[in-house]
């Protein structure tokens, strides 16, 4: 069962990283996508990519090790701070997208 969850975590992590890199690349290369309203999408993709690179791998290992942190006290504090900040920014980006879309109507 742990192997199944590990494979699922890797697949979800790959979808996160590849999908957000594709979104960022499309935004940078296509000038038509660089509108004021799409900057929020760019911001969301960037923060979700940061979650995928900084948070998901460590949380996956933490979960697979039955909630035992094996990366040391200092990294635990740093990781918790990074995770909190990036996840909060992602939530704020979603709120801004919703507000922006609401005001467009």
N, C-alpha and C positions, 0 to 999 in steps of 0.2 A: 504494500500500500504506500509506503514511503517513496518507493521508486516511481510509482505512478504520479504522486504529487510532485516529486522532483521534476519529472518530465513535463508535467503541466506548467509548473513555474517557469521552466526554460522556454516553453512555447509562448507563454504569455509575455515573458520578458522580450523575446525576439519580436513579437508583434508590436510591443510598445516601442522598442528602439527603432525598428525598421519603419514602422508607420509614421512616427514623429519625424524621423530624418527625411522621409519622402515629403511630408507636409512642409517642412522647413525649406527643403531644396526647391520645391515647386514655388513657394512664396518668393524665394530669392531670385529664381531664374525667370519667372513670368511677371513682366511689369504690370499686366492687367490685374494680377492678384494683389498688388501692393496698394490697396485702397485703405482709407482710414478705418473702415469697419473691419477689414481683415487683419489689422494689426493685433486685434484681440485674439484671433485664431492663431497667429504666429506666436503670441505670448503664451497661449495655452499649450501649443505644441512644444515650445521650448521648456516650459516648466514640467510638462509630462515626460519629456526626454530626460530632464534632470532627475525626476523621480525614478525613471527606469535605470539610470546609471548609478545613482547614489543610494537609493533606498531599497528598491526591489531585490537586488541580489543579496543584501545582508539580511533583509527581513525573511526572504525565502530560506536561507540557511538557518536562521534563528527558529523559524517554524519547523523545519525538517528535523532540527535537533531537539525537538520537543520543548521549545521555549527556553533553551539554555544559551545564554550569550557567551560566545567563546572568543570575542575580539578585544577583550580588555576593557577596563573601566573608562579610560579616556576616550576611546573610540565610541563607546556606548553613549557617552554624553555628547560628543561631537555629532554622531549619527542621529541621535534623537533631535538635536537642534536643527540639523540640516533637513531632516525628514519633516519636522514641524513647519519650518519656514517654507519649504518648497510645496508641501501639500496645501498650506494656507494660501500661497500665491496661486496655486492651481484653482482652488475654490473661488478666490477673488476674480480670477480671469473668467470663470464660468458666470459669475454674477455680472461682470461687466458686459459679457457677450449678451446675456439675457436682457440687461438694461438697454444696451445699444439696439438690439432688435426690437424691443418694446417701443423705444423712442422713434424708430424708423417707421412704425406703422401709423 
